[in-house]
Amino acid sequence: MSELEIQQWPSENERGYRIPVQRFGTIHPIKVVAIGAGISGISLAHDIQQYGEQVELTIYEMGKDVGGTWFWNQDLSCFLQPRHLYPGCRCDIPSVNYQMSWCPNPKWSEYYSTAVEIHKYYKDLVEKFGLRKYMRLSHEVVRAEWAENINRWKLTIKDPDGNCLLDECNVLINAGGVLNNWKWPDIEGLCDFQGTLCHTARWPADFDYKDRSVAVIGSGSSGIQVLATIQPEVKKLFHWIRSPTWITPGFAQQFAGPGGKNFRYTEDQKRKYAEDPQHALKYRKMIESELNERFKFIVQGTPEQKAALQFAEKDMRQRLNGDRRLIDAIVPTKFVVGCRRPTPGNGYLEALLEPNVYVYTEMFQRITPKGFIDNEGIEHTVDAIICATGFNTSFIPRFPVIGRGGINVQDRWKEYPIDSANILLIQSGCLDPLTPCTEQYLSLAVKDTPNYFMYYALEGPTGHGSGAPMIEAMTKCFMQIIRKMQVENIVSMQVKHKAADDFNEHRELYLKRTAWAGQCSSWFKPGPNASPVMFPGNRVLFIELLTNPRWEDWDYEYGYAQNRFGYLGNGFTMREVDGRDTTFYYGLLDDKDEQPDYTDLRATYAWM
């Protein structure tokens, strides 16, 4: 009897369930929309192109170019004025560990590369692998709503001309990141200033700061990099240190230059990396191993934490040359190294001691048309004000994401906002910081929000190490989810409330034994007494966890009249028709999953 005849057999029951006319292993078409063409979007596009089957992908990017953070902090903006990267803008992670494993670059010019070189690397990946076809630049998603009746996301997108377009998808992946939504600080008189006013995220191409009086507001990563870079060239430099922070050499400083400083790779080194990929891989793995080891100093009471604290304190005091006023202002005494992500700052502490730098430990009163009035009421004239005040790192989506029951993901996270304004409210006692965030699961998914997945959201391993391997791990996890949905005809999947609650209970308790529980504020911890939104473990654990997803933590809805086993189909498998070995369970010949040619054996052993 033929397979076609079997398919014609009556196979519908009283519930309306009918045996699907398909083989086991059939891969159904699926449409995926991703938001953002940064590193995450590029990683997703590559893996879907390389490994995906029957996947239609569209990536909407609100900027005019790919590269995410590294585009938004340099090159040409999506606004009218051209801009360049701010002086000193670079990554604090070694270049060889801030790249995709599937296309390592043997020609990095420096150990800690500039934003320009990083952006070029990721932009070149898009061109080399032909990923641009998936990306629609200058298109901003402004609304996403789950349509229960069709199990699809309905999207509203604003095109370059300001028109609203509509789209739909089965799976929505938010790869928008958090280091792109910049804003001016809320400072009295800022808009009245008549000199040059700029933000590090929107650096003007024609800004000449040489031999001028400049004020730098902000002592985070961008402020530290800017100050150390421009200090030798300005006439006067005014700066404010509002809270203590650990200033350290860059990550994996053991393999950096003397004193943890940056260095340039020689032509011989680059040639070696290009000609001997195994040597280059071993070099990358050595540095990555050191980055992974750093998690030990996050755990309270470990020898590694004590050593890191002793080193950082001694190093900062030496670099500040015993200046008691600055030491008291900037060297932390209430929290250990790692409570906030350590801030690499080669040259910053030394620059604070230079005669042309004026450091305040109390904030100014307000900005004036000519400059600022300091805490003692004295007005100072400056030619330029640089706002190195970072980004809105609230993790709240930039647009409404409406899940089941009409619940907006933006509202779910309002009880745990993480941005500079709310940090100030928490520190002043006007906002309760103790409400933990329990709405999401493993930094990947949110309660009551089907088929919605995220890169690097709350509760991820963001406090240490490179983001590139984490992004690759998340991409591989999403690929497994997409394939599972395709093969098993899953029309919706969402994390179980109990799974999210259990994970967050474990997370909250575990984090109490880490440096993140200390008396500090950061972009992943909005107040000294707040609960940090971090993953309860190191990067190795996170990657292993994503490598084997916990499918039992999800609720599923199926096609085929809601029968989870409908994908078994007509009792035959795709393996029997697509050329794979049907006796794979005996082992593979030459390690190839291909149906062997038995012609010679048949001729030898056939006897009838």
N, C-alpha and C positions, 0 to 999 in steps of 0.2 A: 504493500500500500504506500502510495506516495505521500510526501509531506503535505502537498496541496490538498489531498483528500482528507487527511487528518484535520486540517484547518477548517474544513467544511462541516465537521461533526457538530451537532448541537452542543453548546457548552455554556448556556446561560441558565442561572438558577433563579429562584423566586425573588431574590433581592435585586436582580438586575445585573449581577456580576457575570461577565463573559470572559472566557479565556482569551487573552490578547493574541492576535495573530503576529507573533514575533518570536525570535529566539532569545534564550537567556544570554545576557551580555550586550543586547542592543543598546546603542548609545543614542538617546533622543536629543534633538536640537534644543539649545538653551540660549537665551539672550542675557548677557551680562553688561551692566553699565558701571563704570568706575568713575570716581570724581577725583581729578587731580593727576597731572602728568609729571609728578616729581619722581623720586627714586622708587616709591611704591608702585606708582602707575606704570613706570618703565619695566619694573620687575614682573608685574602681572601680565603686561602685553607680551613680554618675551616668553614666559612660560605657557601662556595660552597658545601662542603661535607655535611653540616648539612641541608641546605635549597635549594640547587640547584637541578635541575632536567635536565637531558639530557645535562649536561655541562661537556665537556672534558677539563681538566685543566692541563697545564704544567707550572712549574715555573723554570726558568733558573737562577741559582745563580753562580756567578763567583768565589766565595770563596769555601773553602773546608768544611764549616760548615754553619749552619743556625744562625740567630741572628743579622744580619746586623751590625749596629754600634758597638754593644756589642761584636760581634766576631772580627771585624776589629781592635778593640782597645785592644785585649787580645787573649789568647789561642794560637793556632798554625796558622801561616799565610799560604797563598797559595804559598809562596815562600819556599825556602829550609831551612832557619834557623828558629828554634823555637823562640818564643818571649813570653813575659809575659806582663800583663797590666802595664802601667806606675804607679808609686807610687801615691796613692791618687785618682785614677780614680774611679769616682762614679757619680751617677745621682743627679742633684740638685732638682729633684721633689721627694716628698715623695713616698716611695716604693708602698704603698697601692693604690696610684693613677697612678702608672706607670705599669699597668697590664691590662689584658683583663677582661671585666666584666663577661664573660662566664666561667671564671675559676680563681677566686680570690685565692691568696695564703695567708693562715693564718699564715705562718711561716717565714715571712720576719724577718731577724735578726736585721736590723737597720732601722731607720726612713728614712735615705738617703742611699740606698744600693750601694754596690760596683758593678763594671762592671761584675765581676765574678758571683755574685749572680743573677744579672739581666739576664745575658747570660744563666745561668743554668735554670732559670725559663722559658724562651722562648724556649730553647732547649727541656725541659721536656714537654712543651705543644705539640711539634711536635711528640714526642714519645707517649704521653698519648692518643692523638686523632688520631694517625695513619696517620699523614699528610705527612710523609716522601715520600710516594709513588708518590706525585705530584711533587717532587723537584728533579732536576738534578743538583747536585753540581759540581763545577769546570767547568761549562759551561757558557761561556760569550757571550752574544749577541753583535755582532759587526756591524750589519746593519739591518735596517728594512725599507721596501719600500711598499707602498700601491699599489696594483695591481687593477687598475680601472676596468679592463675587468671581473674580477671574484669577486670583492668586498672583497678581503682578503689581509691580511698583509703577505708579504714574508720576512722571517727572515734568516739571516746568523749567525750561532753560532759556536764559537770556542770550541772544546772539550778539555779534559785534555792533549791530545797528540798533540795539536796544529792543528788538522785537522778541516776543515770547514764543518759543517753540515747545511742542509737546512730544514726549517720548514715553515708551513703556519698556519694562524689562522683567525678567524672572528673578534676577539676583542683582542687588545694589551693593556696591563696595565703596566705602568712603575712604579714599586715599588722599584726602585733602591736607593732612598734616596740621600742625599748630604754629609753625614758625613762618607765617606769611601774613597774618592779620595784624598789621601794625596800626598804631594810633598815637596821636599826640598826647602827651601827659596833661592831666588836668591841673594846670598851674596858673595862678592868678597873674594876669598881665601878659601871658605868653604871646597872644595875638597882637599886642601893642608894640612889640619889639620892632624897631626899625632897621636893625642890622640884618645880617645873614642868619636865617633860622633854618635848620635842617634836622632831619631825622636820619639815623644810621641806615634805616631801611629804605630811604629815598635820598641817597646822596647825590647832590647836584654835580653835574659834570664840570661846571665852571667855578667850583668853590676853591678859591685860593686862600689858604689859611696861613701862609708863610708871613712871618713878621707881623702878625696881627694878634690882638687880644681875644682869646677864645674861652668860652665857658663850656665845660662838658658835664651834662647832667646825666647821672646814671653810672653805677659802678659794677654792673654785671659784665658778661663776657664782651659785648660789643664796646661798652665804655672803656673797659680795661685795654682792649686792643687798640682803640682809637687813641687814647691818651698816650700809651707807650710809643705809638708810631709818630704822632704829630708833635710831641713835646720838644724834640730838638729843633724844630723849625718855627715854632710860634714865639711871639714876643712875650706874652703872658698867658698862663693857662690856669683857669679857676675850676675847682673840682670839689665835689661833696661826697663824703663817705657817710651814708645814713645808717648802715648796719654792718656788723662784723661779717667777714667771710673768709674762707680758707683760700688763699692764693697759692697755687702749686705750679710746678712744671706741667707740661702737657701729659696726656695719658701715655703709658708705656715709655716713660722717660728713661728707663734703664737702657733702652736701645737708641735713644736720641743722642744729641751732641753733648759735650761737657756741660754739666749743670742742668741737664734736661732741656737744653736749647735746641732749636731747629737746626737742620743742616741740609745741604744740597747733595743729592746723589751724584757721584762721578759718572763720567761716560763709560768707564770700565764696569762699574756696578750695573748700570742700565743694560749694557751689552750682555753681561752675565745673566741677568734676569730674563732677557729676551731669548738667549741661546740655550739656557738650561731651565726649562719650566719647573723641573723637580726642585732645583735649588731655590727658585723664587717661591714655590709653594711652601717649602720647609721654612724659609725666612718669614713668610706671612704667618704660618702656624706658630712659630716661636713667639712672635709678638702678640698674636691672639691669645696664646696660652697665658702670657703675662697679664693681659687685660682681664682674662677670666679669673686669675688669681686675686685680683683686686677686690673681689666681692668679700673676701675674708675680712678685710678691714671695715666692712659695713656691719658685721655681726659684733654685737656688744661683748667686750671682755676678751676678745681673741688677742693673741700675741701680735698678730698683724695689725689690729686696730691700735694697739698701744704704740707699736713702732711707727705707724703712719702719723699718729698724733705728735709724737716726739719729734719726728723729722720735720713735719710741716711747721710746728711752732718754732723750732730752732732756725729753720730756713727763713721764715718770714721775719723773725727778729734780726737775723743777720742782714737780710736784704734792706731792712729799714734802718740799719746802722744804729740801733739802740734808741731811735727817736721815740721817747716815751709817749708823747701826745698821739702820734700815729699808731703806735703799737696798741695803746689802749682803745683806739677807735676801730681798728680793723682786725686785730687778731682775736678770734672768738674765744670766749671763756665759758660759755654756757652750752655749747654743743661741740661734738667731736667731728673730725674729718669725715665727710660723706653724708652728714645730715642734709646738706645741700650738695648738689653735684659740684665737686671741686672745680674751681675756676682757674684754668691755666692762664698765667699772666707773666710770661717772660718779659722783663724790662719794666713792668708796671710799678712795682714797689720802689725800684731804683729811681724811676722818673718822679715819684712823689717827693723825693728829696732834693730835686734840682731847684736852683734859685728862681727860675721863672714859673714855678708851679706853686699855686696858693691853694692849700687844702683846708676845707671847712669840715668840721665834725658836727655842725648844726646847720639845718637847712635854712636857706634864705627866706626872707619874708614874701617877696614877690618880684616879678619881672617888670621892668620899666621900659619906656621907649629906647633908652640909651644903654641899658644893662640890667642890673639887679640891685636890690637892697638886701644887704646881708642880715644875719640874725641880730646884729647890734644896731641896725637902722642906718648903716652907712651905705650910700649908693656907689656902685662901681661901674665904670663904663667898659663895655666890651664891643668888639666888632662883629662877633658871631656867637651864636648859641647852638651847640650840638646836643640834641636829645638822643641819648643812647639808652632809651627806656624800653627797648624790646618790643614784644608782641603780646597780644591777647592769647594767653595759653590756657584758657578756660576748658578746652576740650569740648565745649558745647558746639554742636554743628552751627555753621554760619547761616543755615537756612532751616526752615521747618522740616522735620522728618516725622511724619504722622504714621504711627503704627496701628496695631489693633485697638479698637475701642476709641479711636480718635486721639490717642495719647501722643503728645509731641515729645520726642526725645530731648528737645531743648528744655522742656519743663521738668523732665525727670532729673536733670542735673543741676537745676537752679538751686537746690538745697546745698550743693557742694561746689560753689563757683570758685575757680582758681584764676583770678587775674589781679593786676596790680591794685585796682581800686578796692576790691574786696579784701585783699591782704591788709590794706591800710585800715579798713573798717574792723577787721578782726583784731588787729594790733591795738586799736583804740577801744576795744570792748563793745563796739556797736553791732557786731555780727557774731552769732554763735558759731564757733568753728568745730564743734564736736560731732556734727552730724556726719556719719560715714557714708560713703557712696556705695550702695549695694544694688544698683540697678543693672550692672553689667557683669559680664562673664569673661574672664581670661583676656581682657582687653580686645576681644573679638566681636562680641555680640551684646545686645541689649534685650532686656525682658520685653515681651509682647511686641517684638519688632521682627516679623518673619523675614527670612532671606535678606537680611541686612547685616553686613559684616564691615569691620573697621580695621585699618592699619594703625598701630601705635596710638590707641586711645588710652583712657584711664586704666590703671592697674597693669601697665606694661613694664618691662625691665628698662626703664628710661634713665635710671640714675647712675648707670655705669656702663662703660664700653661703647662699642660702635653700633650704630643703628642698622648698618647694611646687612649683617648676618640675620638680625631679627626680622628685617623686611623679607629676606629670602625665605625664612622659616614660615612666616605668615602666608606668603604667596603659595608655598607648597601645601600648606594646610587648606587654603581656599581652593586650590586645584583638586584636592581630595574631596572637599565638600561638593564642588561642582560636578565632579565625576559621579559621586554617589547619587546626587539628585538626578543626573541624566540616566544612569543605569537602572536605578530602582524606581524611576518615575515618581519622584518626590516633588510635589507641587509647592509645599511650604515646609520650612523647618525653623523652629525657634527654640531658644534655650529654655529649659525647665526652670521655673521659679526656685524650686528646691535646690537645683544644681547651682544656680547663681548664689543663693543664700548660703549654702554650705561652703562654697568657695570663698565668699567674702568673710564668713565667720573664721575660717582658717587663716585667711589673709590678715584680718585685723589682729588676731592674736599673735601671729608670727611676727608681724612688723614691730611689735613692742620690744622685741629682742634685737632690733637693728638700730643703727645710727640715725635712721630716718625718723625715729620716735623722739629725737632730741628737740631742744627748745630753739627751733629755727623756722624760718619761712622760706619757701622756694616756689618754683613754678609747678612742683608736684606736691606742695604742702602749704596751704594758705594760712599759716599761723603757727605759733609755737606749740599750741595744744591740739592742733588739728590732726586728723588721721591722714597719713600720706597715702596717695593713690598709686601704690607701687605693687609690683608682683612679689609674692612671698618666696623668693629664692633667687638663684643666680641665673645667668643667661643660658648656661648649659642645660639646666633643668627646664627652662622655658622652651628651648628648642626641642628637647626630647619629648616634652608634653605635646607640642604641636605636631611632632612627627607621627604620633599615634593618637589621633583625636579620640576623645571619649564620646563615642556615638550615643552611649546610653544617657547622656546629659541633655538630649534634645527630644522635643516632640515633633512628630512628622505627620503630614497629611499627604495622601497618595492619590494618584489617578486610579484608573481601573476600579471605579466604585469603591474607593477607599479600602482596597485589599492590598496589604503590604507585600504579599507574595505574587502579585500579578506579573511582576517582572520575570518570573520563572518562565512565562510564556508557554510555548507549545511543547515543551519538554526537550527541545534540542538547543544547542548552544552555538554562538557565533564562532567559537573556536573550530567548529567542524566545517566552516565554509570560508574562513578568512586566511587559511594557510598555516595556522599555528598547529603545534603538535597535539594530537588528540590523546596521546599516551604520555603526556608531560609528567604524570605522577610516577613514572618509572625513571625519570631523569632525562636530561636533554643531551642529544648528540652534539658534540662540539660546542656545548653551552648555547645552542641556538634554539629558540622556541619556534621551530619550523617543522612542518610535517615532513618526515623523512621520505626519500624515494626508495621504495622497496622493490624496484624492478629486478635488480640483480638477485635479490634473495628469493623472489618468487620463482625465478627461472631455476634456481638451485634446489629449492625445497618443495616446489609443487610436484605432486605425484599423481594427481588426478584432475 
